[in-house]
Amino acid sequence: MTLNEKVEKALESVRPHLQADGGNVELIDVSDDGIVKVKLTGACGSCPMSVMTLQYGVTSAIKEAVPEVKEIQAV
């Protein structure tokens, strides 16, 4: 399984929670050096809590499932 596939699988675990609130997360890029770029979409894109969602929900899920990821960036 590629790094990209591992990250996508990790995102699948948090998507139902985001979708329940009218949002979603889109994987934009995974670099060879472990930098992941994601975009919060739908209601999550404009929500004032999106920073918390990214930091505690999305980042935690990715880092737990894919320890080789060094950083997650919102774009």
N, C-alpha and C positions, 0 to 999 in steps of 0.2 A: 504494500500500500504506500502510495506517495505521500509526502508531507501535505500536499494540497488536499488529498483525499482524507487524511486524518483530521485536518482542520475542518473540512466540510462535515465530516461525521460528528465532530464535537459541536458544531453549530446546530446540527439537527436536534441535539438534545435540549437546546435552549429555545429553538424556534416556537414550539407550542406555547410557551409562556409569553413570548413577544406577540404572537398572533392572537392570543386571547385578549390582548389590549389593543389590537388593531395595528400592530407593527410587525416588523420583520428585520432580519439582518442578512446582508448580502456580502459574500466573500469577494473582494476585489482582487487581491493579489497575495501570494505567498512567495517571498524571496528565498533564494538559496541560503541566505545567512539567517533565516528564522524570523524575519519581520513579516507580520500578517497585517494586511489592510482590510478593514471591513467598513461597511456603510449601514447605518441604521436607517430603515425606510418606514414608510407609512406613518402611523401615529408616533412611532419611536423617533423619527427624524426630527420632529419639532417639539418633542416633549421636554420640559425643563429637567426631568429626571434622567434624560438620556445619558449623561455622563456617568451617573451611578449605575445605570443599566449596563453600560459598556464595561465599566471598571469591575463591578462585582458579579454580574451575570455572565456576559460574553467572555471577558478576559479569564475569569476563573474556570469556566468550562473548557476553554481552549488549553490553558496552561496545565490543567489537571489531566486532560486526555492526551495532550501532545507536549511533553516536557521539553522537547528540543526547540520549541518556539521561544524566542528571546523577547519579543515585544509585539504588542497589538496596538495598531494605530487606527483611529477613526478618520475616514476621509469624507 
